[in-house]
């Protein structure tokens, strides 16, 4: 006769720690202008997560709050916390955060126009201390992902196309050997075929190199095609979130982004499926 002592308890599997956890942050510019309020999101290790919203919704500010670039624009996180790779990082300098493995690719590429493509890429390795051989190996890896950059390696970045500059910016970020890249509006001003190419490379880097991505995008269809999870922002708040597939099929999301909503449906706050979750500091 068996007893309860004969039954082995099943092992409890703990959920994986997210690589990034933003908890209820508030951002103020010039000490008076409230830009973000109660923003919370997580990015799983090895995931691709999208922040969606119209221009001015707060996407870029959210990325800058994570990468600690707000002080250059007289902004600051006044409430909440940001944790990366299991440690709180909202009081670190941007270069310290890069050394820990989190780097932002700014909106508009921001390549050094007077440097060649290869020189731009090498600036991404500035914080590394693992020797020239490792840097050269990673440079070759970047050229494998971006063959067009290899062809233009000696060209001044300021004279290359927008797509090539965006590839250079992503490649430069990869040269720092990041665990996570914050990618701000990668499709801005680019032809659709170039956007497809860049997002395919993002997916490849995610799958083969294990780099996590948090992508801020206005191009909802493209972002949700490659992301696994999405957050929708409106006027500095997250108003909806869910699995990418669920958001793609949501009628309110379709109406909001395609601009075909009926009369009186100007905001997610007006739709029946809008649910504001309470987020508390832990």
C-alpha positions, 0 to 999 in steps of 0.5 A: 500500500502506498502512502503519501511519503511514497509520492515525490512532489513535482519540481516547481519551475520558477519563471525566468528572470526578465532581462529588463524590468521597468516598474511604474516610472514617472518622467518629468522634463524641466522639473514641471512637464510630466511626460511619462506616468506609471509606465511598466513593462518587461522584456524576457531574456532573448525576447523581442518586445515592441512599444507602439504608439503615435508620434509624441506618445512617449516611446522615445522618452521610455527608451531614454529613461531606460538607457539613462539619456534623459539628463542631456535633455533636462529630464529625469525619472522621478518615480519608479525603478528600472532593473536590467539583468537582475540589478537596478540601473536607473542611477547608473551613467549611460556608459556604465549601462553599456558596459553591463550590456544594454545599449540604445540605437537612437532615432535617426541613426546618428552615425558619425558622418565624417568617419567611414563605415568601419570607423563608425563600427569600431566606435561601438567597441570603445568600452570593450577590454577583450583585445583586438583579436576579439574585436576583429572577429566581431567586426567580421561577424557584423559584415556577415550580417550586413554585407552592404556595410562590407562593400561600403566599409571605406565610405564616409557614413554621411554619404551613405544611404539612410538604410546603410546608416541604420544598418551601421547604427545597429552594427555599431551597437552589436560591436559592444557585445550587448545583451539587449538593444533598445531600437528607436524607430528603425523604419523611419524614413526608409523604403519598405524593402529596406525596413524588411531587411533590417527587421529580418536582421534583427530577428536573426541577431535575436535568434543566433546571438541571443540579443534581446530587443525593445523596439519603439515603432510607429509601423505597427504591422511591421513591429508586431510581425517580428515581436512576441509581445507589444505595449501600446502607449498613448500620452505617456501611459501604456494603455494596452499590452499583450502577445503580438498575435493578440494585438494584431487581431484586435479590432480596436488596434486595427481601427486606431492605427489604420485611422478607420475608427467610428465617430467618437472612437479617438482614443483607446480610453474610449474603447470597451476593451481598454483596461488600465492595470494598476501598477504598484511599486514593489 
